């Protein structure tokens, strides 16, 4: 509630500031008009009165919409607090259910954000759903993103530059259609971002991102659009981000401008001496692996049969060649035999690895339709970036975006954009790491030198670029999602899209599957996922009031746990945080040297991690019992993010004796 009130206060302040600026512009612009009508006092008064009414009306409209967004946010928080947290079935129960011979309405193959989302969407609509993943949830791509839930500002900028480019005059209708396609995609992203930030506050947060302006004229011009070269001088970028704020009805904190002096105070690592000014806008952020896991656990909580390390080794067909099930093997068990799972419909949700799934049902010679765009990310020590403010370079030497963000207490830099072939365990290219090291120095103070040895961890994620092989007239690959139905084998696949739109992709996929089957169409209800929070927001025994912003304080006081650990637990487990601490053996909890709190054994107790890594041994035990963790990498890379923050520390953990 306090966050919502603070956000609304900032929005109203921005509205007042906009009103003041507009009034100043009006006074200046009307000076000429005043001279023109000097001999006509009546007309002058009407002109001044009309402009004042217009400015006041605009400010009032912004305030009204901002207040409406605030009321919606409050109502959403009140709703999620009334939900009761239900238990999630154990992994062994799901495996037993898969082996029982039960026929499911839908079998989803793939447990990334999209696959888990499809399982949740279909289950909420009353269908009987199974979802299997050959490795761990999010192990392929969904845990290797830039950690942003963004509404697509880059796509919107590119669409606008193409729309107003002189070349658009040769085909204005085509340019307009292309722009509207991007516009619809961005508006969907805005809606989905709002859902994630307002309905799942324990997993998400707003992060301010600074856009440095170190020249009045940028050359070569950004995005190859020469009028954009004058953007810093004309204030075009400032206007664009205000427009970006308006797309979400000002539900996000408002963008603003910092002077070079203030930038030096807020972002001391930045080379503020050469900055003209800095524009700051807001995007959503999250811990992607934990979000993916939460989607899967929420699906299981609502009745879906969900399991990781359940590999599909073949598709079962009827005598007409239609898919009616799959042969599955439990990879968590040595020398396990395959078993058959029957389903009315099968959906592939393999992301960039969808073509590998298609080979199971269409043969080894199937024509690939999903290409990959590889993105490298690196993690640097925390002293390279403030804890409360990130930065983006919108014009790198390659012409792409480069984010420089605070994440999990450290500095995340990424991403690159290189065409690649999908590979589940792609090694991080050394030249891409060096490129990021070189690029991130661009706006930093000359006294700071980013070194290759400062890189604490690196990863390589592959974004799917998909085309529909079963549709006519589609020749280009899409960054939006593609849903393709094969009428020969009755299998649907979904690929492409962005992290932000996982729920929209799931809804579209289920819509298409249900539409083609009269039995499922009669059984399925309307979509309710947009109103459904993920696990960790509802009431528990320890938090009978449900989620609120004081959870970490109550946790710290009740369990005498250090506040940084309490914050970490609440950010990742929400109202289930106290349940995690209950997994700490009483004999392992001892008093700290300061006597202010109790010491709960940490996952990595190395000298460099005594204050930097809040992960507990209790989380390991909880992950194995409640979150389907099977291998050490599940815990080190995805239940906690130690491997993504410090690969050396991850190699030294977990401590022996935890039974991983």
N, C-alpha and C positions, 0 to 999 in steps of 0.2 A: 504494500500500500504506500509505504514511504517513497519507494522508487517511482511508483506511478504518479504520486503527488509532485515529486521533484521533477519528473519528466514533463508533467503538464505545466509546472511553473516555468520551466525553460521554454516550452513552446509558446506560452502566453507572453513571455518576455521577448521571444523572437518576433512574435506578432506585433508587439508594441514597438520594437526596434524597427521592423519593416514599415510600420505606420509613420514613425518619426522620419525615416529615410525618405519615404514617399512624400511626406509633407515638405521636407527640405527641397527635394527635386521639384515639387510643385511650385514652391515659392520662387525658386530660381527661374524655372521655365516660364512662369507667369509674369516675370519682370518685363519681358518683351511684350507680352500680351497687354500688360498694364499700360505700357507706353502707347500701344496701338489704339487702345480705347480710352485714352486719357480724357478725351473730350466727351466721353459717354460714361458717367459714373454709374448709371443704372446697369449697363451691360457688364461693366467691370465687377460690380458687386455680385451679379448673377454668375459670372464666370468663376469668381473666387468661392462662392457658396457651393456651386456644383462640384468643383474639384475637391472641396473639403468633405462633401457628402460622399464622393466616390472613394476617397482615401479612408474615411471612417467606415464605410461599408465594407471595403476590402479587409480592413483590420478586424472588423466584427465577424466577417465570414470565416477568417482564419481562426479566430478565437472560438467560434461556434463549433467548427469541425474538430479543433483540438480538444475541446471539452467533450465532444461526442466520442472521440477516441479514448479519452480518459475514462469515461463512464463504461465503455465497452470493456476496457482492461480490468476495471474494478469488478464488473459483473463476471468476467471470465475467472478471475482469481477466487471469487466467492464460490463459483460453481465447482472448481477443481478441489476446493477444500472440503466439500461435502461428500466427495467420493471415498468409498472404503477401499483400502488396499487389500487385495485378495492374494492368497498364496499362489506361487508359480510352481507347476509340477516339476519334479526333478527330471533330469535328462534320461535316467534309466526308465522312468515311467513312460516317457515319449517313445523310447526305443521299443519297449514292450507293446505299446499300442500299435506302432508301425508293424510289428511282427504278428499281431493278433488276427490278421485277415480282414480287418475292418475296411470297407470301401469308403473312400473320401470323395467329396464332390470335386475338390480341386487339389492337385498336387503341384506345389511350387518347387522348382529345382533352382536353388541359389538362395543363399542367406545373407546377401549384402543388404544395403539399405532398401533397395527396390524389392527384392524378393521377400524380405521380412515384412516390408510395408504391404505387399500384396496379400500375404498371409493374414495380417491384421485387418486389412480392409475387407477381405472376403469373409473372415470369421465374424466381424462385427455386423455384417449384412445377413447373417443367419446360415451361412454355408458351413459345411464340415470340411476343414482344411488341414492338410499336412504340408510341411515345408522342410526340405532337407538341404544341407550344405556339405560339400565334400571336405572342407577344412573347417576353419572357425568362422563365426559370424564376422563379416567385414575384413577377412584376411586378404582378400584379393585387391580391392580398390577403395572400398568405403572407409577404411581406416587411414588412408594415405592422401587425404585432401589437404587444402590450405586452411582448413578449420573454420571457414567462413560460411555463413548462411546469407548470401548476398542476393540482392534483387536484380542484379544484372546491369549495373551502371555502365560497364564497358560495352555490352551489346547495344545498349540504348544510344551511347555516344556514336558508335560505329554506324548504327542505323540512321541517325540524324545527319551525319556527315555524308552518307551516301544519298540521302533524300535531297539534300541541298547542294549536292555536287553538280557542276555544270553538265556532267555526263548524263545526269538524270533527265535532262531536257530531251535527250534522244528517245527515251522510253519512259515518259512520266508515269504512265499507268503501272508499268512493271515496277518502277521505283517505289510508288505508293503502296503497292501490294506487298512488296518486300518489307517496307517499313512497318506496315500494319501487322505482318507476321511476327516481327520482332517485338512490336508494341504489346501484342497479346501475350507473348511469352514472358515479357518483363512484368506485366500486370499479374500474371499467374504467380510469378516468383515473389512479388510483393505480398500477395495474399498468403502464400505458403510461409514466407518469412514471418509474417505477423502471427500466424498460427503457432509456429515454433517458439517465438519469443514470448508470447503472452500465455500460451497454454502449458508450456514446459519450462517454467522459469528456473527450475533446479538444474537443467541441462544446458541452458543458453544464457547469453548475456550480450549487451550492446558493447561494441568496441569502437572508439573514435579513431578515425584514420586521417592522418595529415597528408595534404597534397602540397608539396613545396613549390613556390613560384620564385625562382631565382633569376628570372629574366622578364623584362617587359614584353619582349618579342621572342617567341620560340622558333628556332630554325635548325633543322628542317621541321616543318609544321607537324603537329601531332596528327596521327591517323592519315597522313598524306593529304590533309584538307587545309589549303593555304589560309582561309580566313581564321582558322583556329590558332594560327601563329600570333594573332593579336589578342588571344584570349586573356592573358594576364593584364594587358593594358585596358581592355574594354570591360573587364569584369564578367566575361562570358562564363567562366568556370564557376564563379560565385552564383550567378543566376541559374546555371544548370543544376547545381546541388540544391538550391532552394526548390527548383522544380522537382528534383528527385525526392525531396522531403514531402512535397505535396502529393506524390503518387500514392503514398501510404496514408493519406489523410492526417499527416503529421503524427502518426502513431510512434514513429522513431524520434529520438532526440534530434533537435534541429541542427543543421549545419551552421557553421559560423566562420568568421575570419579572424586570424591572429596576426598581429603585427610581428615584425622580426624580433622586437624586444620581448614580447610575450612568448614567442616560439623558443627563444633562448632559455626562458624560465621553465616552460612546460616540457621541452624536449632538448635538454642540454647537450645531448650527443649530436644534434643536428648542427650543420654549419650555418648558423643563423645570421652570421655577419654578411653573407652574400644573398640573403633572402629579401625579396621585395615584400612579400607577405605569404601567409600559409592559409589555405582553405582546409577546414576540418569537416568531414561528414561521418555518418555512423552506418555501420553494418552489423549484422548479427554474427556471433561467434559461438562455437561449441567444441566439445571434445568428441570428434566424429565416431571413434570406436565405441565409446560409452553410449552415444545416441543410437548407433546401430544395434547394440546389444539390448538397449531399452525397448526398441521397436520389436525385436524378436521376443523378449520376455513379456511384453504387453500382449502380443498375439497369443502366447502360451497361456497367459493369465486369463484371457477371454475364451480359452477352450481349443485353440489350434494345437496340433501335434507338431512340435518344432524340435529339430535336432541338428546339431553340428556333427561333423565327422561321420556323416551318413552319405556315402558316395553312391551315385547312380552309375551302375555298370552296364545297364542295358534298358531298352524300352520294350514293353510288352504290347503286342498288337492283336487285334481280333482278326477274324477271317476276311474282313473288308479292308484291312490295312490301317485301321484307326487305332490310335494309341489309347490303351485302357489301363496302363499301369507302368511300373518300373521295377527293375531288379536292383536292390540296394544292399550295400555291405556296411556294417558298423566298423569303421576304421579305428575306433577306440579300443577294440578287442583284437588281440593277436589271432591270426588265422581264422577270423570269423567267416562264416558262410553267408552267402547272399540269401536274401529273402524277398518275396514279392509283395509290392504294395499296389493295390488297385485304386483307380480314381477315374471319375467320369471325364475330367478335363486335366490336361497337363499344361503348365506355363513355365517356360524357360526364363529365368531372370539372372543370366550369367554376366551381365555387364559387358566388358570388353572380351570376355571369354565365351560369349554366346555361340560363336561358330563351332567351338569344341563340343558344346551340347548338341548342336544341330547334327553333328556327325553321328551321334548315337541313333538318330531317327532317320537321317537322310543319306547316310553313307559317308565314307572317308573322302569321296570326291566332291562333296557339296561345295558350291561356290561361296567363298567368304563374302560376307556383307558388312562386317563390323571391323573397322580399322581403329587403331589406337593413337592417342596423342599423349606422349609421355611427359610427365612433370616431375622434376626433381625439387626436393625441399631440403633445407639444412637447418640445424638448430645451433645457435650461438649462445654464449654466456649471457646472463641477464643484464650485464652492464652496458650492452649495446643499445638497449631500448627501454624507455620508461615503462613502468608497470601498467600505466593507465592510458597510454597513447601509442598508436601505431603509425605507419607511414606507407605510402604507395608511390612508386615511380611509374607514371603513366606513359612514359616514353623511354624505354630502355634502348640499348644499342641494337636489340633485335626487333624493336617496335612493339613489344608486348608489355603487359603489366608485371610489376614486381612488388609484392607485399613484404613488409617489414613489421612484424606484429608481435605483441606480447602474448605468450601462450604458455600456460602452466608454469608461470614464473620465469620463463626463459624467452629467448628471442627466436622467432620462426621467420625464415626467409624463403620465399618461393613465389611463383613457380616458373619453371621453364615450359616450353611448348614445342615438343619435337615429335614428328611422326615416328611411330614405332609399331612393331608387331606385338600383339598381346602376349604377355608372358607372366604367369602367376607369380614367379619369383625372380623378377628382373633385377639384375645388379645395378647399383647406382653408378652412372658413368662419371668417371673422375673429371672429365673436361666440363661436365655440367656443374659439378660442385665448384670448380675453380671459376666458372663464369659467374655463379651467384656470389662468390666471395669478392670478385672484382666489382660487380655491379652494385652491391650494397654499400660500397664506400662513396658512391656518387654524391650523396647529400649529407654524409657524416662529416664531423669536424676533422680538419687536417691532422689534428693531434691524435685521432683514433685511426689505427691501421688494423684492418681485419686480416687475420692470418689464416692460412689453411689449417694450422693446428688448433685454431679456435673452434673448429667444427666439431661439435660434441656428438652429433648423430646426423644421419641423412637417410632419406627414403625416396623411392621412385614409384609414383602412382600413374596408372594408365586410365585416361578418360576415354570412354567409348564414343566413336563417331559412326553412326549406323545408317544404313539404307534399308528400305523394305523390299526384299526380293519378290514378294508376292503382290506388289502394287505396280501399276503401269505408269510411266511418265515421270518417275522419280530418278533423277540422275545424280544429284549431289548428296553428299553426306550431311548429316544434321547434328547440331549440338543440342537440339531439342530431342525429346524422346520419340522412339519409333515402336509401334506395336504391330506385329506382323502375324497373320494367321495363315497356316498352311492347310488348305482344304483337303489335301491328299491324306495327311496323317492326323489331322484334327488337333495339332499342337500350335500354341500361340507363344511367341517370344516377345519380350520387351527389352529394349536396350537404349542407351543414350541418356540424355537429360543431365541434370545437375543434382547435387546433394540437396539443395533447397527444395526441389520439387519431388522428393521421393513419394510423398503422400498423393500428390496429383497423378503421378505416373501409375501408382497402385490403383487409384480409383478408375483411371481410364482403362487399365488392363482388365480389371474385373468387369467393368461395364461392357467391354467388347466380348468377353467370354460368356457372360450371362445372356447377352442379346442373341447369341447364336444357339442357345439351348433352351427350349421351352420349359423343361423341367426345372432347371436352375433359375430361369427367369421368374417362374411362379413362386419359387422358394425364397429368393433373395429379396431383402428389403432395401430401402434407400441407404445411401452412404451416410454414415455418422462419424467417420474418422476425423473430420474437421473439428468436431466438438469433443473428441476423446483425448485426454492427456495420456502421456506415457507413464510407466511405473515410477513411483516416487513422489507423487503429488498428493495422494489421498491420506485418509486418517489411518493412524496406527496406534498401538497401545501406548507408545512413548509420546507420540504426537497426535493426541485425539482431536486437535484443532485443525489438522491437515497442514499443508505447506504454508509457510510464511517466512518473511525475511529474518526472523529472529531464531530460526532453527539452530544455527551454528552456535549462538550464544547459550541456548538452553543445553545443547549437547556438551559444550565445553564445561559448563557449570555442573551438570549432573554427573558426568563421568570424570571430571578433573583432567580432561585431555587438553593438550596445548591448542590454542585457538586456531593456528594455521592448519592443524590436522582436522579440527572440527569443520572448518570451512571447506577443506578438500573433500571430506566425507559427504557433507550436505550437497556440494556441487555435483557429486557423482552418483549419490544414492538417494538424495532427497529425504523423504520421511522414513526411509529404511536405514538411515545412517546409524541409528542406535543399535539396530540388529547386527550390523557389522562388528561393532565393538564388543558385543556379547560373545563373539567367537574368539576373543583373546583369552587364553588360559589365565585364570586368576593368579597363578604362581609366577607368570611372566611379567605381570604389571607391577612396577615398583615406583617408588618416589623419585622425583628428579632432584638434581643437585640444588636447584633454587628453592625447592619445596613448594613452588606455586602450582604445580600440576603433577600428575602421574606420568610415568614414562611407559608408553606402549611400544613394544619392540617393532622396529621398522623393518621393512623388506630389505633395505640396504643400509647398513650401519657404518659404512666407510666414513673416513674423516671428512671427505668432501661433501658428504650427504647429510650431515647431522642437522642442517637447517634447510637444505635445498629440496629434499624429496620426502613428502609427507606420507608415502605409501607404507601401510602397516602389514605385519605378518598376518594379522586377523583378516585382512582382505584376501589373502591367499586361501585361507580356509573357507571363507565365505564364497569365494569364486568357485572353488571346487564343489561345494555343496549346493549352492543356490544359482550359480550363473553358468553352468555347463562347461567350466574350464576343464580341459583334458590334459594339455601339455604345458610345460614351463613357458613357452612362447605366448600361449594364450594369456597368461597372467602378466608377463613382463611387457608385452607389446600392446595388449588390448583391454584387459581388465584394469591394469594400471598402465601408465604410458612411459615407464622407466626406460624401455629400450628405445623409444622415440626421442627421449630427452638426453640420454647418456648411454651410448652403446657399451662403454667400458664398464659402467656400474651394472648394467644388465647382465654382463658376462660373469660378474661376481655374485650374482643373486639368482635364486633365493637361497637363504641359509639352509644347510643340511638339516634333515629331521622333519621337514614340513610335509614330506610324503608326496611331493610333486613328481 
